[in-house]
Amino acid sequence: MKKLLLLLLFIPIVFQGCFSYKTVKYSQISNDKKQKIIIETIYKENIKGKLIYIDEKQITLKKSGELKSVSKEEIRNVSVRKFSIYKTSEVVIGGFVNSKKN
């Protein structure tokens, strides 16, 4: 029972570290997927949120329940959250090796 509880607590921590952000071009972002995005503006402000809508002029994100729109001209970089199988395998293998040592 104790091992099951530890496993259930460990799973969210493992999968939280399995994502990374990849810089993409504005034109590569799709409205189809409601992905998590970080926008770096020309004012050196970072805005992190979930994509709501994008068109050729602006992008709209949902951040803490509020909608935030940023025009394309104000954007310096756009990064999209991606699942990383490499990071996932590192965490899983590392956890397995550590459990075998004990």
Secondary structure, 3 states (H helix, E strand, C coil): CHHHHHHHHHHHHHHHCCEEEEEECHHHCCCCCCCEEEEEECCCCEEEEEEEEECCCEEEEEECCEEEEEEHHHEEEEEEEEECHHHHHHHHHHHHHHHHHC
